[in-house]
Amino acid sequence: MNFLKTLDQALDFERLEKTVTERVQQAALSVVEEFPDRHRAAPTGALLTITPTVLVEAREVSEIWQAYEMERRKDEWETACEELKVLGSKDETTHIALQAWQRRAHDAEHKLYQLYSSLLALPDPSPFLFLLSSLAARVQDLEDLNRKLQVAADQAAKDDAEVTSLIDKHQRLLESTKELQEELARRDARIADMSAAAAEAATARQEMSLQAAEMARLQRSLRSVKDEYEATQQSLFELQSRLENLAGSRQQEAELASEELERVTKRAAELELERQQLLSRLETAKQAAAAGGGLGLPEAGEAVRRTS
């Protein structure tokens, strides 16, 4: 009798079933929760090395425990517990009551034997629960790693966008630099052309100054020749007048006058030839000055015409 009471207290089927159910539910919830409680789910020892074989064995254990249908057997266990409680509470000594008690005790022992046999036939759920807790810890680690990778991916996307923007800006700067270099090249070419034109203009002005000086010198020479020619003509006119006045003079004076007249005539011819040469050179200088820009030519031509 005391043995049955002690057995009833030791084998509290309700507490055993409740404990097993809570542990299974706790392990399952730790897996499916978004942020599982790692301290609650993780075992005290090292995590189990998860291999395909371990996963297959865990799946088989889960299928066996599901096939056991613990919820369906719960009513049967509760009935056995009630019978054990009734047997423990009765203290009858009659023969009929004793036979009934023995019969019920035999039935309870048979049900207890069946329960022990069925529980012994089941595999140990500890590795499966340990695997669940290990998977829960792995899931948490993977979620943390995934979160870090997501942050790194977002940062990489931002960096990639920034690099793309910098590349576009660099390309635009290269294009702007190329345009500026082309513009500078065009400006350098224009400056070179303007420098060459300025040099040519300075050379032309220098040549025109030289031509103007040459024309002035020729004008002075022409004026001097003209003055000398006029003086020679005046002398010739005077000699002719003297010859006319001295027609009846002596023969020697006539010869001297004739020689003087010949000399003056020769000198007049030379002056006329020199005058023609000066006029030709002046005309050449006028043409050269006209080709160089025509500066000072109208005045020079007018002076030449006045001199002529």
Buried (B, 14 or more C-beta within 10 A) or exposed (E): EEEBBEBBEEBEBEEEBEEBEEBBEBBBBBBEEEEBEBEEBBBEEEBBEEEEEBEEBBEEBBEBBEEBEBEEBBEEBEEBBEBBEEBBEEEEEEEEEEEBBEEBBEBBBEBBEEBEEEEEEEEEBEBBBBBBBBBBBBBBEEEEEEEEEEEEEEEEEEEEEEEEEEEEEEEEEEEEEEEEEEEEEEEEEEEEEEEEEEEEEEEBEEBBEEBBEBBEEBBEBBBEBBEBBEEBEEBBEEBEEBBEEEEEEEEEEBEEBEEBBEEBEEBBEEBEEBBEEBBEBBEEBBEBBEEBBEBBBEEBBEBBEEBE
